[in-house]
Amino acid sequence: MERLRKSSIWHLLVAFACVIAIQSTIQAAPKKKGKAKSDPDHVPAGELYLKVAALETLYDFDLTDEQMTALRSQAPAPDAPAPTGPMVSPKLQRSLLDLYNALVKVDEEQIEKLQDEVDQATEAEKVKPPEPALTQAARRQAPALLRQLDAGQIASYFADAADDVQDPAQFLLDTIATGRGMTGDDWDKLRAAAVEDVATLAAGLDPSAAKPMSDKAAKWLADWHAVDDDQLKARQSEMEAAARQLFAALDPMEVLRHCAERELARLLSNPQLASAIDARLAAKK
């Protein structure tokens, strides 16, 4: 009986020791850390759109590693906090992340496929991606940056962005068509955005140099928006001629130069530019 009792106590002590050992092992085991906030898997859609936009411009202009390294010093400080909106579906979030990864790796076949996928889903979900306002620093730096690129890099950009090149006169005509029936703030916002874009395309990024064209474009839009539908239809040819006349002295090559400068200014205003450059360069190591 005594032997049985001692055996039972011995088994209890062994079991207790095992429990203590297991607990010590669990406590000593390193805890799994959550993914870093910088992991694109956990990046809000707004921030991810900005990263993708920066990477697309770096890709379109085919910038070299040396050019990207130099450009990083001109990148703006990231927003604090970074934009969280807009709200997107899980499927669109996944497509954005896949496009981000393809751009980082410069996977040309996947880039083209995923760009179409993201564009279609963005339109279907009526998502408005964030568009940072052009900074004064970016307006000054963009023309100098363009001059540092070679002809092949500029051609690379226009090969990818040909559908986005806008003729100033056609831009005004499209704005009149889009703005039919608009009044108040809706029309004012549309007209202001069109005036800024048209003036930039025609006169460049310097607001003071673009002001005369801004004034002319604003007046043209106000005058033709005030014409009623019946009169506008009858005077369509006159309206088109008036739009062309505004830019009669404008060299089309200047429009292309200003278009490229504006895209570089957008890049230099993007608060995720530094992050995009770091990701591209790290992927090559």
HUUR-V255380 format. One record per residue. N is the residue number from 0. RES is the residue in one small letter. NEAR is the number of other ideal C-beta (glycine too) atoms within 10 Angstrom. D_LAST is the distance of its C-alpha to the last C-alpha in whole Angstrom. Layout:
BEGIN
{{N	RES	NEAR	D_LAST} {N	RES	NEAR	D_LAST}}
END
This chain:
BEGIN
{{0	m	5	72} {1	e	6	71} {2	r	7	69} {3	l	8	67} {4	r	9	67} {5	k	10	65} {6	s	10	63} {7	s	10	62} {8	i	10	61} {9	w	10	59} {10	h	10	57} {11	l	10	57} {12	l	10	55} {13	v	10	53} {14	a	10	52} {15	f	10	51} {16	a	10	49} {17	c	10	47} {18	v	10	47} {19	i	10	46} {20	a	10	43} {21	i	10	41} {22	q	10	41} {23	s	10	40} {24	t	9	37} {25	i	8	36} {26	q	8	36} {27	a	7	34} {28	a	8	32} {29	p	5	29} {30	k	6	29} {31	k	5	26} {32	k	6	25} {33	g	8	25} {34	k	9	21} {35	a	8	20} {36	k	8	22} {37	s	10	19} {38	d	9	18} {39	p	18	19} {40	d	9	21} {41	h	10	23} {42	v	22	23} {43	p	16	27} {44	a	21	27} {45	g	20	28} {46	e	21	25} {47	l	22	23} {48	y	25	25} {49	l	25	24} {50	k	26	20} {51	v	24	21} {52	a	21	23} {53	a	25	20} {54	l	26	17} {55	e	19	20} {56	t	21	21} {57	l	22	18} {58	y	21	18} {59	d	19	22} {60	f	23	21} {61	d	18	18} {62	l	22	17} {63	t	12	15} {64	d	11	11} {65	e	8	14} {66	q	17	17} {67	m	18	15} {68	t	12	14} {69	a	14	18} {70	l	20	19} {71	r	15	17} {72	s	8	20} {73	q	16	23} {74	a	21	22} {75	p	16	24} {76	a	7	24} {77	p	15	24} {78	d	14	27} {79	a	6	29} {80	p	8	29} {81	a	18	27} {82	p	18	29} {83	t	12	30} {84	g	14	32} {85	p	17	33} {86	m	12	34} {87	v	22	33} {88	s	13	33} {89	p	7	31} {90	k	11	30} {91	l	21	29} {92	q	17	27} {93	r	14	25} {94	s	21	25} {95	l	24	24} {96	l	18	21} {97	d	18	20} {98	l	25	20} {99	y	21	18} {100	n	16	15} {101	a	21	16} {102	l	26	16} {103	v	22	12} {104	k	14	11} {105	v	15	14} {106	d	15	16} {107	e	11	19} {108	e	8	21} {109	q	16	21} {110	i	19	21} {111	e	12	24} {112	k	14	26} {113	l	21	24} {114	q	18	25} {115	d	12	29} {116	e	18	29} {117	v	21	28} {118	d	12	30} {119	q	12	33} {120	a	18	33} {121	t	18	33} {122	e	9	36} {123	a	10	38} {124	e	13	37} {125	k	7	38} {126	v	18	35} {127	k	9	35} {128	p	18	31} {129	p	19	31} {130	e	12	31} {131	p	18	30} {132	a	7	33} {133	l	18	32} {134	t	15	32} {135	q	10	34} {136	a	13	31} {137	a	24	29} {138	r	19	33} {139	r	13	33} {140	q	20	29} {141	a	25	29} {142	p	17	31} {143	a	11	29} {144	l	21	26} {145	l	19	27} {146	r	8	29} {147	q	11	25} {148	l	19	24} {149	d	10	25} {150	a	7	28} {151	g	8	26} {152	q	17	23} {153	i	16	27} {154	a	12	28} {155	s	17	25} {156	y	22	26} {157	f	14	29} {158	a	10	29} {159	d	18	27} {160	a	16	29} {161	a	8	32} {162	d	6	34} {163	d	11	33} {164	v	13	35} {165	q	14	38} {166	d	17	42} {167	p	25	43} {168	a	21	47} {169	q	14	46} {170	f	18	44} {171	l	25	47} {172	l	18	49} {173	d	13	47} {174	t	23	47} {175	i	19	51} {176	a	9	50} {177	t	12	48} {178	g	17	50} {179	r	10	54} {180	g	8	55} {181	m	14	53} {182	t	9	55} {183	g	7	54} {184	d	8	51} {185	d	11	49} {186	w	18	50} {187	d	11	49} {188	k	11	46} {189	l	17	45} {190	r	19	47} {191	a	13	45} {192	a	11	42} {193	a	21	43} {194	v	24	45} {195	e	16	41} {196	d	17	39} {197	v	29	42} {198	a	24	43} {199	t	24	39} {200	l	25	39} {201	a	24	42} {202	a	20	42} {203	g	19	38} {204	l	21	36} {205	d	12	39} {206	p	15	41} {207	s	7	44} {208	a	12	44} {209	a	21	44} {210	k	12	47} {211	p	12	49} {212	m	21	48} {213	s	18	47} {214	d	12	51} {215	k	16	52} {216	a	26	49} {217	a	17	51} {218	k	12	54} {219	w	21	54} {220	l	22	52} {221	a	12	55} {222	d	11	58} {223	w	20	57} {224	h	17	56} {225	a	9	59} {226	v	15	61} {227	d	7	62} {228	d	9	61} {229	d	8	64} {230	q	12	64} {231	l	17	60} {232	k	10	61} {233	a	10	63} {234	r	14	62} {235	q	11	58} {236	s	8	58} {237	e	12	59} {238	m	19	57} {239	e	14	54} {240	a	11	56} {241	a	16	56} {242	a	23	52} {243	r	15	51} {244	q	11	54} {245	l	18	51} {246	f	22	49} {247	a	7	51} {248	a	7	50} {249	l	17	46} {250	d	9	44} {251	p	11	42} {252	m	8	39} {253	e	13	39} {254	v	18	39} {255	l	15	35} {256	r	16	34} {257	h	23	35} {258	c	17	33} {259	a	23	30} {260	e	23	31} {261	r	19	31} {262	e	19	28} {263	l	22	26} {264	a	23	28} {265	r	19	28} {266	l	25	24} {267	l	24	25} {268	s	21	27} {269	n	25	25} {270	p	21	24} {271	q	27	21} {272	l	28	19} {273	a	18	17} {274	s	22	16} {275	a	27	15} {276	i	23	13} {277	d	15	11} {278	a	21	10} {279	r	20	10} {280	l	14	7} {281	a	9	5} {282	a	12	6} {283	k	9	4} {284	k	4	0}}
END
